[in-house]
Amino acid sequence: MLLLANILSAVALILGGLITVYTWVVIIAAVITWVRPDPYNPIVRALRSLTEPVQYQVRKRMPFVYAGGIDFSPLIIILILQFTNMALIGSLAEFAHNLRY
């Protein structure tokens, strides 16, 4: 059981790190839209290609997130990511910890 616990713990750690990195990508992409960046800049294109498909899905499923000219889809995405990080990844890490003992 120790091997399974270590594998689950490593998976939880990696997934938690990926969620944290993507959260920062969403934040940076949202902040960059405030300054009207050059759309041909490779960094801007990479940020948009990473965040726009997810934001499109949020806007499609929840049309109320775009209100008064303000797009709240990054906020919804961050809330979902943080819930996933705390609830699911935290539960996986705790399950792995309980397998050790």
N, CA, C and O atoms as a Tinker XYZ file with bonds, in Angstrom:
   404  protein
     1  N      0.813000   -1.202000    0.000000    73     2
     2  CA     0.000000    0.000000    0.000000    64     1     3
     3  C      0.855000    1.264000    0.000000    63     2     4     5
     4  O      0.398000    2.329000   -0.415000    81     3
     5  N      2.079000    1.144000    0.459000    73     3     6
     6  CA     2.951000    2.310000    0.506000    64     5     7
     7  C      3.247000    2.831000   -0.900000    63     6     8     9
     8  O      3.298000    4.042000   -1.115000    81     7
     9  N      3.441000    1.929000   -1.847000    73     7    10
    10  CA     3.700000    2.348000   -3.227000    64     9    11
    11  C      2.497000    3.081000   -3.810000    63    10    12    13
    12  O      2.660000    4.124000   -4.444000    81    11
    13  N      1.298000    2.554000   -3.605000    73    11    14
    14  CA     0.088000    3.210000   -4.095000    64    13    15
    15  C     -0.093000    4.577000   -3.439000    63    14    16    17
    16  O     -0.488000    5.538000   -4.098000    81    15
    17  N      0.196000    4.661000   -2.144000    73    15    18
    18  CA     0.092000    5.935000   -1.433000    64    17    19
    19  C      1.060000    6.958000   -2.006000    63    18    20    21
    20  O      0.699000    8.121000   -2.187000    81    19
    21  N      2.281000    6.535000   -2.290000    73    19    22
    22  CA     3.263000    7.454000   -2.864000    64    21    23
    23  C      2.870000    7.904000   -4.268000    63    22    24    25
    24  O      3.060000    9.068000   -4.620000    81    23
    25  N      2.326000    6.996000   -5.067000    73    23    26
    26  CA     1.892000    7.351000   -6.418000    64    25    27
    27  C      0.731000    8.347000   -6.360000    63    26    28    29
    28  O      0.730000    9.342000   -7.085000    81    27
    29  N     -0.250000    8.082000   -5.504000    73    27    30
    30  CA    -1.383000    8.993000   -5.374000    64    29    31
    31  C     -0.952000   10.353000   -4.835000    63    30    32    33
    32  O     -1.467000   11.388000   -5.258000    81    31
    33  N     -0.016000   10.343000   -3.910000    73    31    34
    34  CA     0.500000   11.597000   -3.374000    64    33    35
    35  C      1.220000   12.401000   -4.461000    63    34    36    37
    36  O      1.063000   13.620000   -4.537000    81    35
    37  N      2.003000   11.726000   -5.298000    73    35    38
    38  CA     2.701000   12.403000   -6.391000    64    37    39
    39  C      1.709000   12.946000   -7.420000    63    38    40    41
    40  O      1.887000   14.054000   -7.927000    81    39
    41  N      0.679000   12.183000   -7.727000    73    39    42
    42  CA    -0.346000   12.637000   -8.680000    64    41    43
    43  C     -1.057000   13.874000   -8.128000    63    42    44    45
    44  O     -1.291000   14.837000   -8.858000    81    43
    45  N     -1.396000   13.842000   -6.844000    73    43    46
    46  CA    -2.057000   14.994000   -6.227000    64    45    47
    47  C     -1.152000   16.224000   -6.261000    63    46    48    49
    48  O     -1.619000   17.330000   -6.530000    81    47
    49  N      0.116000   16.040000   -5.994000    73    47    50
    50  CA     1.056000   17.156000   -6.006000    64    49    51
    51  C      1.205000   17.745000   -7.405000    63    50    52    53
    52  O      1.211000   18.965000   -7.573000    81    51
    53  N      1.326000   16.883000   -8.400000    73    51    54
    54  CA     1.469000   17.354000   -9.789000    64    53    55
    55  C      0.199000   18.051000  -10.264000    63    54    56    57
    56  O      0.276000   19.117000  -10.875000    81    55
    57  N     -0.963000   17.471000   -9.994000    73    55    58
    58  CA    -2.222000   18.093000  -10.404000    64    57    59
    59  C     -2.435000   19.430000   -9.698000    63    58    60    61
    60  O     -2.915000   20.387000  -10.306000    81    59
    61  N     -2.082000   19.495000   -8.430000    73    59    62
    62  CA    -2.184000   20.754000   -7.697000    64    61    63
    63  C     -1.285000   21.821000   -8.293000    63    62    64    65
    64  O     -1.679000   22.983000   -8.397000    81    63
    65  N     -0.088000   21.434000   -8.682000    73    63    66
    66  CA     0.828000   22.380000   -9.324000    64    65    67
    67  C      0.315000   22.852000  -10.667000    63    66    68    69
    68  O      0.421000   24.034000  -10.995000    81    67
    69  N     -0.243000   21.934000  -11.451000    73    67    70
    70  CA    -0.800000   22.312000  -12.758000    64    69    71
    71  C     -1.984000   23.263000  -12.613000    63    70    72    73
    72  O     -2.133000   24.205000  -13.392000    81    71
    73  N     -2.817000   23.011000  -11.618000    73    71    74
    74  CA    -3.953000   23.897000  -11.381000    64    73    75
    75  C     -3.468000   25.285000  -10.967000    63    74    76    77
    76  O     -4.027000   26.293000  -11.401000    81    75
    77  N     -2.441000   25.341000  -10.139000    73    75    78
    78  CA    -1.885000   26.629000   -9.721000    64    77    79
    79  C     -1.301000   27.391000  -10.912000    63    78    80    81
    80  O     -1.518000   28.594000  -11.051000    81    79
    81  N     -0.567000   26.691000  -11.759000    73    79    82
    82  CA     0.026000   27.336000  -12.939000    64    81    83
    83  C     -1.070000   27.847000  -13.866000    63    82    84    85
    84  O     -0.980000   28.972000  -14.359000    81    83
    85  N     -2.101000   27.047000  -14.113000    73    83    86
    86  CA    -3.168000   27.486000  -15.010000    64    85    87
    87  C     -3.959000   28.645000  -14.406000    63    86    88    89
    88  O     -4.433000   29.517000  -15.134000    81    87
    89  N     -4.103000   28.660000  -13.090000    73    87    90
    90  CA    -4.754000   29.789000  -12.435000    64    89    91
    91  C     -3.991000   31.072000  -12.714000    63    90    92    93
    92  O     -4.597000   32.101000  -13.014000    81    91
    93  N     -2.663000   31.022000  -12.620000    73    91    94
    94  CA    -1.853000   32.201000  -12.904000    64    93    95
    95  C     -1.915000   32.585000  -14.380000    63    94    96    97
    96  O     -1.880000   33.770000  -14.712000    81    95
    97  N     -2.005000   31.607000  -15.258000    73    95    98
    98  CA    -2.142000   31.901000  -16.688000    64    97    99
    99  C     -3.451000   32.648000  -16.946000    63    98   100   101
   100  O     -3.476000   33.603000  -17.722000    81    99
   101  N     -4.528000   32.221000  -16.305000    73    99   102
   102  CA    -5.823000   32.892000  -16.468000    64   101   103
   103  C     -5.749000   34.318000  -15.917000    63   102   104   105
   104  O     -6.268000   35.250000  -16.533000    81   103
   105  N     -5.115000   34.486000  -14.775000    73   103   106
   106  CA    -4.991000   35.829000  -14.184000    64   105   107
   107  C     -4.176000   36.749000  -15.095000    63   106   108   109
   108  O     -4.577000   37.884000  -15.352000    81   107
   109  N     -3.044000   36.263000  -15.577000    73   107   110
   110  CA    -2.187000   37.076000  -16.446000    64   109   111
   111  C     -2.913000   37.422000  -17.743000    63   110   112   113
   112  O     -2.827000   38.554000  -18.220000    81   111
   113  N     -3.626000   36.452000  -18.315000    73   111   114
   114  CA    -4.367000   36.717000  -19.552000    64   113   115
   115  C     -5.459000   37.751000  -19.324000    63   114   116   117
   116  O     -5.705000   38.588000  -20.192000    81   115
   117  N     -6.112000   37.707000  -18.179000    73   115   118
   118  CA    -7.155000   38.693000  -17.886000    64   117   119
   119  C     -6.561000   40.079000  -17.683000    63   118   120   121
   120  O     -7.123000   41.067000  -18.156000    81   119
   121  N     -5.441000   40.164000  -16.992000    73   119   122
   122  CA    -4.810000   41.464000  -16.750000    64   121   123
   123  C     -4.274000   42.060000  -18.053000    63   122   124   125
   124  O     -4.350000   43.271000  -18.260000    81   123
   125  N     -3.742000   41.226000  -18.917000    73   123   126
   126  CA    -3.198000   41.717000  -20.187000    64   125   127
   127  C     -4.289000   42.324000  -21.063000    63   126   128   129
   128  O     -4.006000   43.233000  -21.843000    81   127
   129  N     -5.513000   41.852000  -20.957000    73   127   130
   130  CA    -6.583000   42.421000  -21.783000    64   129   131
   131  C     -6.907000   43.853000  -21.402000    63   130   132   133
   132  O     -7.540000   44.562000  -22.185000    81   131
   133  N     -6.496000   44.298000  -20.231000    73   131   134
   134  CA    -6.777000   45.667000  -19.800000    64   133   135
   135  C     -5.913000   46.691000  -20.525000    63   134   136   137
   136  O     -6.261000   47.871000  -20.554000    81   135
   137  N     -4.791000   46.266000  -21.114000    73   135   138
   138  CA    -3.858000   47.218000  -21.708000    64   137   139
   139  C     -3.825000   47.164000  -23.234000    63   138   140   141
   140  O     -2.946000   47.769000  -23.847000    81   139
   141  N     -4.747000   46.464000  -23.847000    73   139   142
   142  CA    -4.807000   46.318000  -25.311000    64   141   143
   143  C     -3.466000   45.894000  -25.897000    63   142   144   145
   144  O     -2.781000   46.693000  -26.535000    81   143
   145  N     -3.097000   44.646000  -25.681000    73   143   146
   146  CA    -1.803000   44.175000  -26.163000    64   145   147
   147  C     -1.795000   43.971000  -27.676000    63   146   148   149
   148  O     -2.841000   43.924000  -28.324000    81   147
   149  N     -0.604000   43.854000  -28.210000    73   147   150
   150  CA    -0.434000   43.554000  -29.628000    64   149   151
   151  C     -0.897000   42.118000  -29.877000    63   150   152   153
   152  O     -0.321000   41.197000  -29.297000    81   151
   153  N     -1.910000   41.889000  -30.713000    73   151   154
   154  CA    -2.425000   40.530000  -30.908000    64   153   155
   155  C     -1.444000   39.600000  -31.621000    63   154   156   157
   156  O     -1.653000   38.387000  -31.646000    81   155
   157  N     -0.380000   40.152000  -32.197000    73   155   158
   158  CA     0.600000   39.316000  -32.889000    64   157   159
   159  C      1.794000   38.962000  -32.009000    63   158   160   161
   160  O      2.696000   38.246000  -32.444000    81   159
   161  N      1.802000   39.455000  -30.785000    73   159   162
   162  CA     2.857000   39.108000  -29.844000    64   161   163
   163  C      2.740000   37.622000  -29.494000    63   162   164   165
   164  O      1.645000   37.162000  -29.171000    81   163
   165  N      3.837000   36.858000  -29.548000    73   163   166
   166  CA     3.750000   35.420000  -29.290000    64   165   167
   167  C      3.279000   35.073000  -27.874000    63   166   168   169
   168  O      2.609000   34.060000  -27.671000    81   167
   169  N      3.626000   35.908000  -26.910000    73   167   170
   170  CA     3.180000   35.637000  -25.542000    64   169   171
   171  C      1.678000   35.828000  -25.429000    63   170   172   173
   172  O      0.991000   35.022000  -24.801000    81   171
   173  N      1.169000   36.882000  -26.031000    73   171   174
   174  CA    -0.268000   37.140000  -26.009000    64   173   175
   175  C     -1.015000   36.033000  -26.744000    63   174   176   177
   176  O     -2.066000   35.581000  -26.292000    81   175
   177  N     -0.476000   35.604000  -27.866000    73   175   178
   178  CA    -1.114000   34.520000  -28.624000    64   177   179
   179  C     -1.128000   33.225000  -27.825000    63   178   180   181
   180  O     -2.120000   32.496000  -27.847000    81   179
   181  N     -0.033000   32.928000  -27.117000    73   179   182
   182  CA     0.024000   31.713000  -26.300000    64   181   183
   183  C     -0.982000   31.782000  -25.155000    63   182   184   185
   184  O     -1.679000   30.808000  -24.873000    81   183
   185  N     -1.053000   32.932000  -24.502000    73   183   186
   186  CA    -2.017000   33.082000  -23.402000    64   185   187
   187  C     -3.448000   32.937000  -23.905000    63   186   188   189
   188  O     -4.273000   32.281000  -23.270000    81   187
   189  N     -3.733000   33.543000  -25.034000    73   187   190
   190  CA    -5.093000   33.429000  -25.585000    64   189   191
   191  C     -5.414000   32.004000  -26.014000    63   190   192   193
   192  O     -6.532000   31.533000  -25.811000    81   191
   193  N     -4.447000   31.318000  -26.602000    73   191   194
   194  CA    -4.714000   29.942000  -27.037000    64   193   195
   195  C     -4.890000   29.008000  -25.841000    63   194   196   197
   196  O     -5.561000   27.982000  -25.952000    81   195
   197  N     -4.301000   29.353000  -24.707000    73   195   198
   198  CA    -4.465000   28.531000  -23.506000    64   197   199
   199  C     -5.761000   28.828000  -22.757000    63   198   200   201
   200  O     -6.333000   27.937000  -22.129000    81   199
   201  N     -6.223000   30.069000  -22.820000    73   199   202
   202  CA    -7.379000   30.439000  -22.003000    64   201   203
   203  C     -8.679000   30.600000  -22.782000    63   202   204   205
   204  O     -9.755000   30.369000  -22.230000    81   203
   205  N     -8.606000   30.985000  -24.029000    73   203   206
   206  CA    -9.828000   31.299000  -24.772000    64   205   207
   207  C    -10.769000   30.099000  -24.958000    63   206   208   209
   208  O    -11.981000   30.287000  -24.850000    81   207
   209  N    -10.286000   28.879000  -25.229000    73   207   210
   210  CA   -11.242000   27.766000  -25.349000    64   209   211
   211  C    -12.036000   27.522000  -24.065000    63   210   212   213
   212  O    -13.226000   27.213000  -24.118000    81   211
   213  N    -11.385000   27.658000  -22.927000    73   211   214
   214  CA   -12.085000   27.450000  -21.651000    64   213   215
   215  C    -13.048000   28.601000  -21.391000    63   214   216   217
   216  O    -14.176000   28.383000  -20.949000    81   215
   217  N    -12.609000   29.821000  -21.664000    73   215   218
   218  CA   -13.493000   30.966000  -21.469000    64   217   219
   219  C    -14.699000   30.900000  -22.401000    63   218   220   221
   220  O    -15.805000   31.275000  -22.013000    81   219
   221  N    -14.494000   30.434000  -23.609000    73   219   222
   222  CA   -15.607000   30.290000  -24.550000    64   221   223
   223  C    -16.649000   29.309000  -24.006000    63   222   224   225
   224  O    -17.850000   29.562000  -24.093000    81   223
   225  N    -16.182000   28.191000  -23.446000    73   223   226
   226  CA   -17.112000   27.203000  -22.894000    64   225   227
   227  C    -17.878000   27.774000  -21.706000    63   226   228   229
   228  O    -19.071000   27.512000  -21.550000    81   227
   229  N    -17.199000   28.550000  -20.871000    73   227   230
   230  CA   -17.879000   29.170000  -19.728000    64   229   231
   231  C    -18.912000   30.177000  -20.220000    63   230   232   233
   232  O    -20.039000   30.197000  -19.726000    81   231
   233  N    -18.542000   31.010000  -21.184000    73   231   234
   234  CA   -19.483000   32.002000  -21.723000    64   233   235
   235  C    -20.677000   31.343000  -22.398000    63   234   236   237
   236  O    -21.794000   31.856000  -22.329000    81   235
   237  N    -20.444000   30.204000  -23.052000    73   235   238
   238  CA   -21.532000   29.498000  -23.745000    64   237   239
   239  C    -22.495000   28.882000  -22.739000    63   238   240   241
   240  O    -23.709000   28.935000  -22.935000    81   239
   241  N    -21.971000   28.299000  -21.666000    73   239   242
   242  CA   -22.826000   27.637000  -20.694000    64   241   243
   243  C    -23.453000   28.617000  -19.692000    63   242   244   245
   244  O    -24.532000   28.356000  -19.161000    81   243
   245  N    -22.782000   29.729000  -19.439000    73   243   246
   246  CA   -23.272000   30.726000  -18.489000    64   245   247
   247  C    -23.262000   32.100000  -19.167000    63   246   248   249
   248  O    -22.313000   32.862000  -18.989000    81   247
   249  N    -24.287000   32.422000  -19.931000    73   247   250
   250  CA   -24.263000   33.694000  -20.672000    64   249   251
   251  C    -24.297000   34.923000  -19.765000    63   250   252   253
   252  O    -24.000000   36.025000  -20.226000    81   251
   253  N    -24.645000   34.765000  -18.506000    73   251   254
   254  CA   -24.709000   35.912000  -17.599000    64   253   255
   255  C    -23.333000   36.378000  -17.123000    63   254   256   257
   256  O    -23.242000   37.407000  -16.455000    81   255
   257  N    -22.256000   35.647000  -17.449000    73   255   258
   258  CA   -20.927000   36.060000  -16.983000    64   257   259
   259  C    -20.393000   37.258000  -17.768000    63   258   260   261
   260  O    -19.419000   37.880000  -17.346000    81   259
   261  N    -21.005000   37.587000  -18.885000    73   259   262
   262  CA   -20.616000   38.773000  -19.642000    64   261   263
   263  C    -21.713000   39.805000  -19.444000    63   262   264   265
   264  O    -22.725000   39.796000  -20.144000    81   263
   265  N    -21.496000   40.708000  -18.467000    73   263   266
   266  CA   -22.538000   41.668000  -18.121000    64   265   267
   267  C    -21.964000   43.072000  -18.095000    63   266   268   269
   268  O    -20.901000   43.307000  -17.522000    81   267
   269  N    -22.651000   43.978000  -18.700000    73   267   270
   270  CA   -22.247000   45.374000  -18.678000    64   269   271
   271  C    -20.906000   45.641000  -19.331000    63   270   272   273
   272  O    -20.197000   46.565000  -18.932000    81   271
   273  N    -20.548000   44.854000  -20.321000    73   271   274
   274  CA   -19.275000   45.033000  -20.997000    64   273   275
   275  C    -18.089000   44.451000  -20.255000    63   274   276   277
   276  O    -16.949000   44.605000  -20.692000    81   275
   277  N    -18.341000   43.786000  -19.142000    73   275   278
   278  CA   -17.269000   43.168000  -18.353000    64   277   279
   279  C    -17.414000   41.659000  -18.428000    63   278   280   281
   280  O    -18.497000   41.117000  -18.211000    81   279
   281  N    -16.321000   40.989000  -18.736000    73   279   282
   282  CA   -16.308000   39.533000  -18.849000    64   281   283
   283  C    -15.842000   38.933000  -17.524000    63   282   284   285
   284  O    -14.691000   39.103000  -17.121000    81   283
   285  N    -16.745000   38.237000  -16.862000    73   283   286
   286  CA   -16.425000   37.612000  -15.584000    64   285   287
   287  C    -16.016000   36.147000  -15.723000    63   286   288   289
   288  O    -15.857000   35.459000  -14.714000    81   287
   289  N    -15.844000   35.659000  -16.946000    73   287   290
   290  CA   -15.497000   34.251000  -17.127000    64   289   291
   291  C    -14.142000   33.881000  -16.502000    63   290   292   293
   292  O    -14.020000   32.764000  -15.999000    81   291
   293  N    -13.107000   34.759000  -16.503000    73   291   294
   294  CA   -11.884000   34.381000  -15.793000    64   293   295
   295  C    -12.115000   34.161000  -14.293000    63   294   296   297
   296  O    -11.505000   33.279000  -13.689000    81   295
   297  N    -12.992000   34.963000  -13.705000    73   295   298
   298  CA   -13.306000   34.786000  -12.287000    64   297   299
   299  C    -13.986000   33.439000  -12.037000    63   298   300   301
   300  O    -13.667000   32.755000  -11.065000    81   299
   301  N    -14.910000   33.063000  -12.898000    73   299   302
   302  CA   -15.590000   31.770000  -12.770000    64   301   303
   303  C    -14.587000   30.632000  -12.923000    63   302   304   305
   304  O    -14.632000   29.655000  -12.175000    81   303
   305  N    -13.691000   30.757000  -13.883000    73   303   306
   306  CA   -12.679000   29.721000  -14.108000    64   305   307
   307  C    -11.777000   29.590000  -12.887000    63   306   308   309
   308  O    -11.465000   28.476000  -12.466000    81   307
   309  N    -11.356000   30.714000  -12.313000    73   307   310
   310  CA   -10.492000   30.673000  -11.134000    64   309   311
   311  C    -11.230000   30.037000   -9.955000    63   310   312   313
   312  O    -10.641000   29.253000   -9.212000    81   311
   313  N    -12.496000   30.361000   -9.779000    73   311   314
   314  CA   -13.272000   29.747000   -8.699000    64   313   315
   315  C    -13.396000   28.233000   -8.882000    63   314   316   317
   316  O    -13.268000   27.477000   -7.919000    81   315
   317  N    -13.641000   27.797000  -10.103000    73   315   318
   318  CA   -13.737000   26.363000  -10.379000    64   317   319
   319  C    -12.396000   25.678000  -10.127000    63   318   320   321
   320  O    -12.346000   24.596000   -9.542000    81   319
   321  N    -11.309000   26.313000  -10.572000    73   319   322
   322  CA    -9.979000   25.736000  -10.360000    64   321   323
   323  C     -9.640000   25.639000   -8.870000    63   322   324   325
   324  O     -9.096000   24.632000   -8.417000    81   323
   325  N     -9.962000   26.678000   -8.119000    73   323   326
   326  CA    -9.660000   26.649000   -6.693000    64   325   327
   327  C    -10.518000   25.621000   -5.958000    63   326   328   329
   328  O    -10.034000   24.949000   -5.047000    81   327
   329  N    -11.791000   25.494000   -6.349000    73   327   330
   330  CA   -12.638000   24.468000   -5.752000    64   329   331
   331  C    -12.077000   23.083000   -6.053000    63   330   332   333
   332  O    -12.014000   22.227000   -5.170000    81   331
   333  N    -11.672000   22.869000   -7.294000    73   331   334
   334  CA   -11.087000   21.585000   -7.672000    64   333   335
   335  C     -9.816000   21.317000   -6.886000    63   334   336   337
   336  O     -9.584000   20.196000   -6.433000    81   335
   337  N     -8.996000   22.339000   -6.724000    73   335   338
   338  CA    -7.744000   22.173000   -6.001000    64   337   339
   339  C     -7.994000   21.847000   -4.535000    63   338   340   341
   340  O     -7.343000   20.964000   -3.976000    81   339
   341  N     -8.928000   22.547000   -3.912000    73   339   342
   342  CA    -9.172000   22.314000   -2.494000    64   341   343
   343  C     -9.942000   21.024000   -2.237000    63   342   344   345
   344  O     -9.594000   20.268000   -1.330000    81   343
   345  N    -10.970000   20.769000   -3.013000    73   343   346
   346  CA   -11.841000   19.626000   -2.735000    64   345   347
   347  C    -11.272000   18.321000   -3.283000    63   346   348   349
   348  O    -11.033000   17.381000   -2.525000    81   347
   349  N    -11.058000   18.261000   -4.575000    73   347   350
   350  CA   -10.665000   16.990000   -5.179000    64   349   351
   351  C     -9.198000   16.648000   -4.937000    63   350   352   353
   352  O     -8.876000   15.531000   -4.532000    81   351
   353  N     -8.316000   17.605000   -5.184000    73   351   354
   354  CA    -6.893000   17.332000   -5.004000    64   353   355
   355  C     -6.584000   17.153000   -3.519000    63   354   356   357
   356  O     -5.784000   16.295000   -3.143000    81   355
   357  N     -7.221000   17.965000   -2.683000    73   355   358
   358  CA    -7.044000   17.801000   -1.233000    64   357   359
   359  C     -7.533000   16.443000   -0.755000    63   358   360   361
   360  O     -6.890000   15.818000    0.087000    81   359
   361  N     -8.652000   15.983000   -1.277000    73   359   362
   362  CA    -9.178000   14.666000   -0.906000    64   361   363
   363  C     -8.252000   13.549000   -1.373000    63   362   364   365
   364  O     -8.043000   12.568000   -0.658000    81   363
   365  N     -7.700000   13.699000   -2.571000    73   363   366
   366  CA    -6.773000   12.701000   -3.085000    64   365   367
   367  C     -5.506000   12.643000   -2.235000    63   366   368   369
   368  O     -5.002000   11.560000   -1.939000    81   367
   369  N     -4.999000   13.799000   -1.847000    73   367   370
   370  CA    -3.808000   13.833000   -0.999000    64   369   371
   371  C     -4.088000   13.234000    0.375000    63   370   372   373
   372  O     -3.256000   12.509000    0.919000    81   371
   373  N     -5.249000   13.534000    0.933000    73   371   374
   374  CA    -5.600000   12.962000    2.237000    64   373   375
   375  C     -5.803000   11.451000    2.144000    63   374   376   377
   376  O     -5.413000   10.716000    3.051000    81   375
   377  N     -6.408000   10.987000    1.059000    73   375   378
   378  CA    -6.575000    9.547000    0.862000    64   377   379
   379  C     -5.224000    8.858000    0.773000    63   378   380   381
   380  O     -5.030000    7.785000    1.344000    81   379
   381  N     -4.290000    9.475000    0.057000    73   379   382
   382  CA    -2.942000    8.911000   -0.035000    64   381   383
   383  C     -2.269000    8.895000    1.317000    63   382   384   385
   384  O     -1.565000    7.941000    1.649000    81   383
   385  N     -2.476000    9.941000    2.102000    73   383   386
   386  CA    -1.885000    9.992000    3.453000    64   385   387
   387  C     -2.471000    8.896000    4.334000    63   386   388   389
   388  O     -1.750000    8.255000    5.099000    81   387
   389  N     -3.795000    8.681000    4.225000    73   387   390
   390  CA    -4.432000    7.649000    5.042000    64   389   391
   391  C     -4.017000    6.243000    4.618000    63   390   392   393
   392  O     -4.047000    5.327000    5.440000    81   391
   393  N     -3.638000    6.051000    3.381000    73   391   394
   394  CA    -3.188000    4.727000    2.931000    64   393   395
   395  C     -1.859000    4.343000    3.580000    63   394   396   397
   396  O     -1.565000    3.159000    3.747000    81   395
   397  N     -1.065000    5.336000    3.941000    73   395   398
   398  CA     0.241000    5.059000    4.535000    64   397   399
   399  C      0.107000    4.494000    5.937000    63   398   400   401
   400  O      0.964000    3.736000    6.391000    81   399
   401  N     -0.974000    4.863000    6.629000    73   399   402
   402  CA    -1.069000    4.460000    8.039000    64   401   403
   403  C     -2.217000    3.583000    8.286000    63   402   404
   404  O     -2.437000    3.157000    9.420000    81   403
